[in-house]
Amino acid sequence: MSNPALNRFGRQAGGFPPPTAGELQGMYDQPAYTGPRTAARYMTLDDVVQRTAAMLGTILLAGAVAWFALPDNLFLPALIISAMGGLGLGLYMSFTMKVKAPTALLYSVFEGVLLGAISHVFEQRFHGIVIQAVTGTAMVAGGMLFVYKIGAIRVTPKLTRIIVGATIGAFGLMIVNLVAHLFSSDGLGLRSGGPVAIGFSLLCIVIAAFNLVLDFDMIERGIRQGAPQQLAWYAAFGLTVTLVWLYIEILRLLGYARQ
């Protein structure tokens, strides 16, 4: 049985004369319909990878400049200014989620100067430690990506709450330890190089590694749910923050081991 709707359309069309050869050629020359054109575009994995690479590349460049160009008497001022600038800009982008190319790359400059100054000091004291820290960071990041992709770690709401709570707790202890330094040279002992400091750095490395899993899951869900392209900078920012934290904690841990 034929479709009655198509039959009705055919009967209505029967009252019109057939098109001429010129009209057919004009219809043929018309461009194909490609759907409505919109300026918005969805976020892709390539977007996140490119923006993360841009941020990490900026960090490496700024770090190299700080390492080789800064005189020794300017290392401490540069470290303080870059730490305060990176912290302030990072908190602004985290809470507002307004991450664009200028702010993300400016944050990378601050972090690059900070890491360059810190790495230079560690390298002068412990030769070869920076390469070891970079290698360790890459291995931990690659390992966490692998276990995430094979499904060995599933990001559940409970796991997310645990990781977020542990992260807040670790940073809270860092602040308390910093305040305690005003009254004692060792503070709480979290950065003094003893057993407590080693244990705290190991704990921070574990927490940072699991934060990478949250970052991977956020990126994957954003792509799957059709997040706008603008969020690619935010995803790259989150991933960069975690990698920087992971590198610093591995660098500290290696420094404790060298002592």
C-alpha positions as CSV (number, residue, x, y, z in Angstrom):
1,M,0.0,0.0,0.0
2,S,1.3,3.4,-1.0
3,N,1.7,6.3,1.5
4,P,-1.4,8.4,1.4
5,A,0.5,11.6,2.4
6,L,2.8,11.1,-0.6
7,N,-0.2,10.4,-2.9
8,R,-1.8,13.6,-1.7
9,F,1.4,15.6,-2.3
10,G,1.6,14.0,-5.8
11,R,-1.9,14.9,-6.7
12,Q,-1.4,18.5,-5.6
13,A,1.8,18.7,-7.6
14,G,0.1,17.4,-10.7
15,G,-1.6,20.7,-11.5
16,F,1.8,22.5,-12.1
17,P,3.5,22.3,-15.6
18,P,6.8,20.5,-15.8
19,P,10.0,22.6,-15.4
20,T,11.9,23.7,-18.5
21,A,15.5,22.7,-19.2
22,G,16.7,26.1,-18.1
23,E,14.9,25.8,-14.8
24,L,16.2,22.4,-14.2
25,Q,19.8,23.6,-14.8
26,G,19.2,26.5,-12.4
27,M,18.0,24.0,-9.7
28,Y,21.0,21.8,-10.3
29,D,23.4,24.8,-9.9
30,Q,22.0,25.7,-6.5
31,P,24.4,24.9,-3.6
32,A,23.4,22.0,-1.4
33,Y,21.8,22.7,2.0
34,T,24.3,22.5,4.8
35,G,22.1,23.4,7.7
36,P,21.9,26.6,9.7
37,R,25.2,28.4,10.1
38,T,26.1,29.2,13.7
39,A,29.2,30.7,15.2
40,A,29.2,28.3,18.2
41,R,31.1,25.1,18.1
42,Y,31.4,22.1,20.4
43,M,34.5,21.3,22.4
44,T,36.7,18.5,21.0
45,L,39.6,16.6,22.4
46,D,41.9,18.4,19.9
47,D,40.8,21.8,21.4
48,V,41.8,20.7,24.9
49,V,45.1,19.2,23.8
50,Q,46.1,22.3,21.8
51,R,45.2,24.6,24.6
52,T,47.0,22.5,27.2
53,A,50.1,22.3,25.0
54,A,50.0,26.1,24.6
55,M,49.8,26.6,28.4
56,L,52.6,24.1,29.1
57,G,54.7,25.5,26.3
58,T,54.3,29.0,27.8
59,I,55.3,27.6,31.2
60,L,58.4,26.1,29.8
61,L,59.4,29.3,27.9
62,A,58.8,31.5,31.0
63,G,60.6,29.0,33.2
64,A,63.6,29.0,30.9
65,V,63.8,32.8,30.9
66,A,63.6,32.8,34.7
67,W,66.2,30.1,35.0
68,F,68.8,31.6,32.7
69,A,68.1,35.4,32.6
70,L,67.2,36.3,36.2
71,P,70.2,37.3,38.4
72,D,70.4,35.5,41.8
73,N,69.4,38.6,43.7
74,L,66.1,38.7,41.9
75,F,65.1,35.1,42.3
76,L,63.3,35.7,45.6
77,P,61.3,38.7,44.4
78,A,60.4,37.0,41.2
79,L,59.3,33.9,43.1
80,I,57.1,35.9,45.5
81,I,55.5,38.0,42.7
82,S,54.9,35.0,40.4
83,A,53.4,33.0,43.3
84,M,51.0,35.8,44.3
85,G,50.1,36.6,40.7
86,G,49.5,32.9,39.8
87,L,47.5,32.3,43.0
88,G,45.3,35.3,42.5
89,L,44.6,34.7,38.9
90,G,44.1,31.0,39.4
91,L,41.5,31.6,42.1
92,Y,39.7,34.1,39.9
93,M,39.5,31.7,37.0
94,S,38.6,28.8,39.2
95,F,35.6,30.5,40.9
96,T,34.3,32.5,37.9
97,M,35.1,29.8,35.2
98,K,36.0,32.7,33.0
99,V,39.1,31.3,31.3
100,K,40.2,32.8,28.0
101,A,43.4,32.7,26.1
102,P,44.9,36.0,27.6
103,T,44.2,35.0,31.2
104,A,45.2,31.4,30.7
105,L,48.5,32.3,29.1
106,L,49.2,35.0,31.7
107,Y,48.7,32.4,34.4
108,S,51.1,30.2,32.5
109,V,53.7,33.0,32.6
110,F,53.3,33.4,36.4
111,E,53.6,29.6,36.9
112,G,56.6,29.4,34.5
113,V,58.5,32.0,36.4
114,L,57.7,30.4,39.7
115,L,58.7,26.9,38.5
116,G,61.8,28.2,36.8
117,A,63.0,29.9,40.0
118,I,62.2,26.9,42.2
119,S,63.7,24.4,39.8
120,H,66.9,26.5,39.5
121,V,67.4,26.5,43.3
122,F,66.8,22.8,43.5
123,E,69.1,22.1,40.6
124,Q,71.9,24.1,42.1
125,R,71.6,22.0,45.3
126,F,70.8,18.6,43.8
127,H,72.2,18.2,40.3
128,G,69.9,16.3,37.9
129,I,66.8,16.6,40.1
130,V,64.8,18.6,37.7
131,I,65.0,16.0,34.9
132,Q,64.0,13.4,37.4
133,A,61.0,15.4,38.6
134,V,59.9,16.1,35.0
135,T,60.2,12.4,34.2
136,G,58.3,11.4,37.3
137,T,55.5,13.9,36.5
138,A,55.2,12.6,33.0
139,M,55.1,8.9,34.2
140,V,52.5,9.6,36.9
141,A,50.3,11.5,34.4
142,G,50.7,8.8,31.7
143,G,50.0,6.1,34.2
144,M,46.8,7.7,35.5
145,L,45.6,8.3,32.0
146,F,46.2,4.7,31.2
147,V,44.3,3.3,34.2
148,Y,41.5,5.8,33.6
149,K,41.1,4.8,29.9
150,I,41.0,1.0,30.7
151,G,38.4,1.6,33.3
152,A,40.5,0.5,36.3
153,I,39.3,3.7,38.1
154,R,35.7,4.8,37.7
155,V,34.9,8.4,38.7
156,T,31.8,8.2,40.9
157,P,30.2,10.9,42.9
158,K,31.6,9.3,46.1
159,L,35.1,9.2,44.7
160,T,34.8,12.8,43.5
161,R,33.7,13.9,47.0
162,I,36.7,12.1,48.6
163,I,39.2,13.6,46.2
164,V,37.8,17.1,46.5
165,G,37.7,16.8,50.3
166,A,41.3,15.5,50.4
167,T,42.5,18.3,48.1
168,I,40.9,21.0,50.3
169,G,42.3,19.3,53.4
170,A,45.8,19.2,51.9
171,F,45.8,22.9,51.0
172,G,44.3,23.8,54.4
173,L,47.3,22.0,56.1
174,M,49.7,23.9,53.8
175,I,48.2,27.2,55.0
176,V,48.3,26.2,58.6
177,N,51.9,25.1,58.2
178,L,52.7,28.4,56.6
179,V,51.2,30.3,59.6
180,A,52.9,28.0,62.0
181,H,56.2,29.1,60.5
182,L,55.7,32.5,62.2
183,F,56.0,30.8,65.6
184,S,58.4,27.9,64.8
185,S,61.1,27.4,62.2
186,D,59.7,24.0,61.3
187,G,56.0,24.9,61.4
188,L,54.1,21.7,61.5
189,G,57.0,19.8,60.0
190,L,55.2,19.4,56.7
191,R,58.1,20.9,54.7
192,S,61.0,20.4,57.0
193,G,62.4,17.3,55.2
194,G,61.8,14.8,58.0
195,P,59.5,11.7,58.0
196,V,56.4,13.9,58.3
197,A,57.4,16.0,55.3
198,I,58.1,12.9,53.2
199,G,54.7,11.4,54.2
200,F,52.9,14.6,53.4
201,S,54.5,14.9,50.0
202,L,53.6,11.3,49.2
203,L,50.0,12.0,50.2
204,C,50.0,15.2,48.0
205,I,51.3,13.2,45.1
206,V,48.6,10.6,45.5
207,I,45.9,13.3,45.7
208,A,47.3,15.2,42.7
209,A,47.3,12.0,40.7
210,F,43.7,11.3,41.5
211,N,42.9,14.9,40.6
212,L,44.2,14.1,37.1
213,V,41.5,11.4,36.9
214,L,38.9,14.0,37.7
215,D,40.3,16.3,35.0
216,F,40.2,13.4,32.5
217,D,36.6,12.6,33.4
218,M,35.6,16.3,33.2
219,I,37.1,16.6,29.8
220,E,35.5,13.4,28.5
221,R,32.1,14.3,29.9
222,G,32.3,17.8,28.4
223,I,33.1,16.4,25.0
224,R,30.3,13.8,25.2
225,Q,27.7,16.2,26.4
226,G,28.5,18.8,23.8
227,A,30.2,21.5,25.9
228,P,30.9,24.8,24.0
229,Q,34.4,25.3,22.6
230,Q,35.1,28.1,25.1
231,L,35.3,25.6,27.9
232,A,38.3,24.0,26.4
233,W,40.5,26.7,28.0
234,Y,38.9,25.9,31.4
235,A,39.6,22.2,30.9
236,A,43.2,23.0,29.9
237,F,43.6,25.3,32.9
238,G,42.4,22.6,35.3
239,L,44.8,20.0,33.8
240,T,47.7,22.5,33.9
241,V,47.1,23.3,37.6
242,T,47.1,19.7,38.6
243,L,50.3,19.0,36.6
244,V,52.1,21.9,38.2
245,W,51.1,20.8,41.7
246,L,52.2,17.2,40.9
247,Y,55.6,18.4,39.6
248,I,56.3,20.6,42.7
249,E,55.4,17.7,45.1
250,I,57.6,15.3,43.2
251,L,60.4,17.8,43.1
252,R,60.1,18.3,46.9
253,L,60.0,14.5,47.5
254,L,63.2,14.0,45.5
255,G,64.8,16.8,47.4
256,Y,64.0,15.1,50.7
257,A,65.4,11.8,49.4
258,R,68.6,13.6,48.3
259,Q,69.0,14.9,51.8
